[in-house]
Amino acid sequence: MFRAATSLYVVCEFCHSTLLRAGDDLQNLGRMADLLADASPIQIGSEGTFRQRHFQVIGRIQLKYESGLWNEWHILFDEGSSAWLADAAGEYIVSARVEVSDPVPAFETLSPGGALTLDGRTFTVSDVQTAHCISGQGELPFRVAAGYPVNTADLRSRDRFLTLDYSETPPLAFVGQAVAFADLHLQGLREAHDRTAGGEAQVAARAFSCPHCAAPLHIHSPASVSVACGSCGSIIGVDNENVQLLVGAAQALRETPWLPLASRGRLHGVDWEVIGFMRRSTRSQGVDYPWSEYLLFNARQGFAWLVEYQGHWNFVRALSNPPSVAPGQTEFARDGQEFRHFNSGVAEVVYVVGEFYWRVAVGERCTVDDYVSPPLMLSRELSGNEVTWSQGEYLEPGDLCAAFQIKKRPPARLGVYANQPNPLIERHLRVCRVFWKLALAATVLQLAFAFLFASQVVLRQQLLLSPGDAEAGVRSQEFALGSRARTLLVRHDTDLSNNWLSLSTTLVEKNTGEAYQGVQEISYYFGKTGTGSWYEGSASGEMAFKAVPAGTYYLMIDYEIGNDRRVAVRDSLELVRNPAAWSNFLLLLIFLAVFPLFSRSRRNAFEVQRWNESDLGGEDD
């Protein structure tokens, strides 16, 4: 029985015969090859939703390429249309066939990292592979046969995924979108994935002996295609039931992973198991910089990595919607965050132990570009036929130990790591918030003294100071102070011009004769030269009497005018009781500003230390 109108072939689930639909008849085309064991939790009959549309899995094609296995699940929506659900190493993509009007380039012309524009949209080539069909299952819209080669190219454009299938002429185009496993809301999954009490799927481990040294080995993920023996260093191929010695005892280096294989922990709400460990290194100016990578596996979530460098840890997962970054581009924005290029290099595998989902080999190399926006790091790895992106998030060592229930001390952190969050940023913000609060309080108090306890002008008087051969004097009008004055400011605003004026002022209490004295000099000169105008001094001046008791007062002003210009000087005299003092306020603000400036310098020093380790060599904002 065919459930999809587009299905032309069906593989019998009992005898594995391939049946062709020809009108109302079925034609037996022979027996289909057996499927290989894999890690997929999906099976024929599984149901789920995509974009609020219900679907059911009705068939699949299993393919093998250099990095391992993947499944293309044929899914049928309730309204009768069909699509494909790709399932590879924990990454899921729903796609459907589309017609493209632009000519599709030849397979041989494509290379990872290259750009291709089809029907007005630009894609970046992420993978160019020749895969081989392993087997088919269920209903399929075309015939498949074991062993037939399929040239495919995967391209990405933000959240869109394009697959070009060169098995036909012209090539077939499939456009889709990456989707998280949980968002598919899948039901009716494989019973072989037993569940723990926590709801996580578990896959029975496969045991075998190393063909070189006979040490016992285990495979935890059916998606693994190679295992590195920790006893002799051999690398064994395990992508079928018969293990194959790929490289015998080739690793002279022996490493003991700080996080042991088979360790289990919970990160980001997912239970993970450490199944592989590799040591990679890059060389810069004759110096090797090694780091450790731990492969994590979860039957539902697929794979993830823990990466450790000089005591700094990152939790890393592959990106299904990588950014589009042009060659030489040093900055780009993603999800509201600005990423900056940090460094580039060639990473080389120097040691491996455990299992991996591709045929790992010592000496394997790829070009790596890192872009950071703490606490995130986006990394692009370019090998011969594939470009992959991953996202790392900085993980505090204490959080790692808690997740894996490790009691021993983690490796000591050295320096500042590329995407290590700057702990001084929040501290600087706290200091700034305190500064603004105190500055606001000081401003309010200053304004309160200036306006609520308002200064008062107790006398304004125009004086005419006449030139003479000797000192002259003038008496001001009387004025009253109803209460004690903290400060009594005497201000002179004159029309002095290219001359000087000496003032000796005596504040006299009318009834008691108590006197306060002060002396000041005002001078103002100006002129022009061949290069412009100039001036010196000021035509205004002021002096203050402190702690003046209440009473009735007047001023006796003795003055002397310079002989530079023998003209009278007009003086606007003003006496102000308790004027607002701004100098102390400004000194307080300067004192308070020291703290945010200091915290800012410490924050910037952290960033300088970070960027000193980058290809930019210490360039920082």
Secondary structure, DSSP 4 states (H G I P E B T S, - for coil): ----TT--EEE-TTT-EEEEEETTEEEEEEEPPPPPP------TT-EEEETTEEEEEEEEEEEEETTEEEEEEEEEETTS-EEEEEEETTEEEEEEEE--SSPPPPGGG--TT-EEEETTEEEEEEEEEEEEEEEEEEEESS---TT-EEEEEEEEETTEEEEEETTSSSPEEEEEEEE-TGGG--BS--TTSEE-TTS-EE-PPEEEE-TTT--EEEE--TT--EEE-TTT--EEE-SSSS-EEEESS--------SS-TT-EEEETTEEEEEEEEEEEEEEETTEEEEEEEEEEEETTTEEEEEEEETTEEEEEEE-SS-----TT--EEEETTEEEEEEEEEEEEEEEEEEEESS---TT-EEEEEEEEETTEEEEEEE-SSBEEEEEEEEE-HHHHHHHHT--SPPPPP-S--TT---HHHHHHHHHHHHHHHHHHHHHHHHHIIIIITT-EEEEEEEEEE---SS-EEEEPPPEEESS-EEEEEEEEEE---SEEEEEEEEEEETTT--EEEEEEEEEEEEEEETTEEEEEEESEEEEEEEEEPSEEEEEEEEEEE-SSS---EEEEEEEEES----HHHHHHHHHHHHHHHHHHHHHHHHHHHHHTTSTTTT---
